[in-house]
């Protein structure tokens, strides 16, 4: 798992624990500093590796 994948997974986990919801793609863009296309690529990779559904 790459560093950015780990970072996105931590952001998702922290949002789920603290705010009782998953973050939107726009929120992930803000928190990671990546563009929407980059976030979608990372989410696809995490889905293929079965870290998220």
Secondary structure in CASP SS format (residue, H / E / C, confidence):
PFRMAT SS
TARGET T0000
AUTHOR 0000-0000-0000
METHOD secondary structure of the structure
MODEL  1
X C 1.00
X C 1.00
X H 1.00
X H 1.00
X H 1.00
X H 1.00
X H 1.00
X H 1.00
X H 1.00
X H 1.00
X H 1.00
X H 1.00
X H 1.00
X H 1.00
X H 1.00
X H 1.00
X H 1.00
X H 1.00
X H 1.00
X C 1.00
X C 1.00
X C 1.00
X C 1.00
X C 1.00
X H 1.00
X H 1.00
X H 1.00
X H 1.00
X H 1.00
X H 1.00
X H 1.00
X H 1.00
X C 1.00
X C 1.00
X C 1.00
X H 1.00
X H 1.00
X H 1.00
X H 1.00
X H 1.00
X H 1.00
X H 1.00
X H 1.00
X H 1.00
X H 1.00
X H 1.00
X H 1.00
X H 1.00
X C 1.00
X C 1.00
X C 1.00
X C 1.00
X C 1.00
END
